[in-house]
């Protein structure tokens, strides 16, 4: 079957004219004359057998047919443009989309990404962050890095590292914490997992833990920032906040820690690994080890 000729110039002229609602502004963008744009659009209308614009005294307005054509055409141009951007230096770069818990992304992954980029220049990494709630399929992710037990329906999970939780607080708060029981007198910053503080007090040997009523955060990063500002005491993984500890923004007054899960690299069971996925997983597991 012979495919019909695709009038790319006419389609570009139509798309630009629709965006600008003007043949003149479209012509400026496309570096041609206004007459050339108008002519290309007219050829497209004749080919389709329909009118795409209402020609108004001041500009253009899309007809119903024009509005039906525009979204599909814009999506096609965007996809073509995105694909062409993947060719860099004469070599195709493969897109890899990774979603990660914000705390892991900022505290562990970002400082090490230059190593991955240097080792695998063919990978075009797209990173998004979340608060541990993620839908791999709906978000079109190749991988999701999550915190938990490793049991997520329909996914393969590879354990990366454990991240025990410990008390982190501003230096001025740490100065008044002589023993674990003193923590009970502070504002306790907490996550949506209500048992974390109770488990920490139990591990610390505090017989009568307080009622846990502090503010709730959906991100350890935000929680620790609140601790930096002296709002309260955070229970967070020190391994993800080494930079804060190194510069003295927060302190870890006690060595007591409780484990509530690990970070995992997950993907859909139905997803066939690509070369970029294989490279990222190999690098990530090697770097964690």
QUIHU-V406454 format. One record per residue. N is the residue number from 1. RES is the residue in one small letter. NEAR is the number of other C-alpha atoms within 12 Angstrom. Layout:
N/RES/NEAR  N/RES/NEAR
This chain:
1/x/3  2/x/5  3/x/5  4/x/8  5/x/11  6/x/14  7/x/19  8/x/18  9/x/23  10/x/29  11/x/33  12/x/31  13/x/42  14/x/43  15/x/40  16/x/33  17/x/38  18/x/36  19/x/27  20/x/22  21/x/27  22/x/31  23/x/38  24/x/26  25/x/26  26/x/31  27/x/30  28/x/19  29/x/20  30/x/22  31/x/16  32/x/21  33/x/18  34/x/22  35/x/19  36/x/24  37/x/32  38/x/32  39/x/22  40/x/30  41/x/39  42/x/28  43/x/24  44/x/29  45/x/25  46/x/15  47/x/18  48/x/18  49/x/13  50/x/20  51/x/25  52/x/35  53/x/31  54/x/25  55/x/20  56/x/13  57/x/9  58/x/12  59/x/19  60/x/27  61/x/24  62/x/26  63/x/20  64/x/14  65/x/18  66/x/30  67/x/21  68/x/18  69/x/25  70/x/26  71/x/17  72/x/15  73/x/24  74/x/22  75/x/14  76/x/18  77/x/19  78/x/16  79/x/14  80/x/14  81/x/13  82/x/18  83/x/18  84/x/18  85/x/18  86/x/22  87/x/19  88/x/16  89/x/11  90/x/10  91/x/15  92/x/18  93/x/24  94/x/28  95/x/29  96/x/31  97/x/27  98/x/36  99/x/37  100/x/37  101/x/36  102/x/32  103/x/36  104/x/41  105/x/31  106/x/27  107/x/27  108/x/29  109/x/33  110/x/22  111/x/18  112/x/19  113/x/25  114/x/14  115/x/17  116/x/26  117/x/22  118/x/13  119/x/17  120/x/25  121/x/25  122/x/25  123/x/29  124/x/30  125/x/28  126/x/22  127/x/27  128/x/29  129/x/28  130/x/27  131/x/26  132/x/29  133/x/20  134/x/26  135/x/26  136/x/32  137/x/22  138/x/10  139/x/19  140/x/21  141/x/29  142/x/39  143/x/43  144/x/45  145/x/46  146/x/41  147/x/39  148/x/27  149/x/22  150/x/26  151/x/20  152/x/25  153/x/16  154/x/16  155/x/24  156/x/25  157/x/26  158/x/29  159/x/25  160/x/31  161/x/30  162/x/27  163/x/31  164/x/26  165/x/35  166/x/38  167/x/47  168/x/49  169/x/41  170/x/32  171/x/25  172/x/22  173/x/30  174/x/29  175/x/17  176/x/19  177/x/24  178/x/14  179/x/20  180/x/31  181/x/22  182/x/25  183/x/37  184/x/30  185/x/21  186/x/29  187/x/28  188/x/39  189/x/39  190/x/38  191/x/30  192/x/21  193/x/21  194/x/21  195/x/20  196/x/30  197/x/39  198/x/28  199/x/25  200/x/36  201/x/32  202/x/20  203/x/22  204/x/25  205/x/15  206/x/20  207/x/15  208/x/16  209/x/26  210/x/21  211/x/17  212/x/28  213/x/20  214/x/26  215/x/22  216/x/24  217/x/24  218/x/22  219/x/33  220/x/41  221/x/34  222/x/26  223/x/37  224/x/44  225/x/27  226/x/30  227/x/38  228/x/30  229/x/20  230/x/25  231/x/24  232/x/33  233/x/45  234/x/46  235/x/53  236/x/46  237/x/39  238/x/37  239/x/28  240/x/33  241/x/40  242/x/24  243/x/18  244/x/26  245/x/24  246/x/14  247/x/13  248/x/19  249/x/25  250/x/36  251/x/34  252/x/38  253/x/30  254/x/27  255/x/19  256/x/27  257/x/30  258/x/28  259/x/26  260/x/28  261/x/22  262/x/27  263/x/38  264/x/34  265/x/39  266/x/40  267/x/37  268/x/25  269/x/17  270/x/14  271/x/19  272/x/14  273/x/21  274/x/18  275/x/19  276/x/30  277/x/30  278/x/21  279/x/24  280/x/37  281/x/31  282/x/21  283/x/25  284/x/28  285/x/20  286/x/14  287/x/18  288/x/20  289/x/11
